[in-house]
Amino acid sequence: MKRQVLRLLVSLPWVAALVVLLAVVKLADQRSKVHWGLLGSGLICFSIGCLARTSLGLHNLRSAEDQK
C-alpha cells in the first residue's frame, strides 16, 4: 500500500501539469490571448513532479545500497 501511495504522490503533479497544458492549448485556440499565468501554474506542477520523481529515485537507490 505504501508504494502505491508514493506512486500516486509522484504522478499527481505530472497529471496536473498535463491538464493545465491542455487547458492552455484549448484556450489559445479559442482566443488570441494565451493565459500565461495558467501556463506558469502548469510549469510549477511539472517542476514539483520532477522533484518528486528525483527524490523517489534517490530514495530507491539508497534503499538498494542499504540492502546489499
C-alpha positions in Angstrom: 0.0 0.0 0.0 2.8 2.4 0.8 4.4 2.0 -2.6 1.1 2.8 -4.3 0.7 6.0 -2.3 4.2 7.1 -3.3 3.4 6.4 -7.0 0.2 8.4 -6.7 2.0 11.3 -5.0 4.7 11.4 -7.7 2.1 11.1 -10.5 -0.3 13.8 -9.4 1.9 16.8 -10.2 2.5 15.4 -13.7 -1.2 14.8 -14.3 -2.0 18.4 -13.1 0.7 19.8 -15.4 -0.8 17.9 -18.3 -4.3 19.1 -17.5 -3.2 22.7 -17.3 -1.2 22.4 -20.6 -4.3 21.0 -22.3 -6.4 23.9 -20.9 -3.9 26.4 -22.1 -3.9 24.9 -25.6 -7.7 24.8 -25.6 -7.9 28.5 -24.5 -5.2 29.5 -27.1 -7.4 28.0 -29.9 -10.4 29.9 -28.7 -8.8 33.3 -28.2 -5.7 35.0 -29.5 -4.5 35.7 -25.9 -2.8 32.9 -24.1 -3.2 32.8 -20.4 0.4 32.8 -19.2 -0.5 32.6 -15.5 -2.2 29.3 -16.2 0.8 28.1 -18.1 3.1 29.1 -15.2 1.0 27.1 -12.8 1.4 24.1 -15.1 5.1 24.5 -15.2 5.2 24.7 -11.4 3.3 21.4 -11.2 5.7 19.9 -13.7 8.7 21.0 -11.6 7.2 19.6 -8.5 6.7 16.3 -10.4 10.3 16.3 -11.4 11.4 16.9 -7.9 9.2 14.2 -6.5 10.4 11.7 -9.2 14.1 12.6 -8.4 13.6 12.3 -4.7 11.9 8.9 -5.1 14.7 7.7 -7.4 17.4 8.7 -4.9 15.5 7.0 -2.1 15.2 3.8 -4.1 18.9 4.0 -4.9 19.8 4.5 -1.2 17.5 1.6 -0.2 19.1 -0.7 -2.7 22.6 0.2 -1.4 21.5 -0.4 2.2 20.1 -3.8 1.4 23.5 -5.0 0.0 
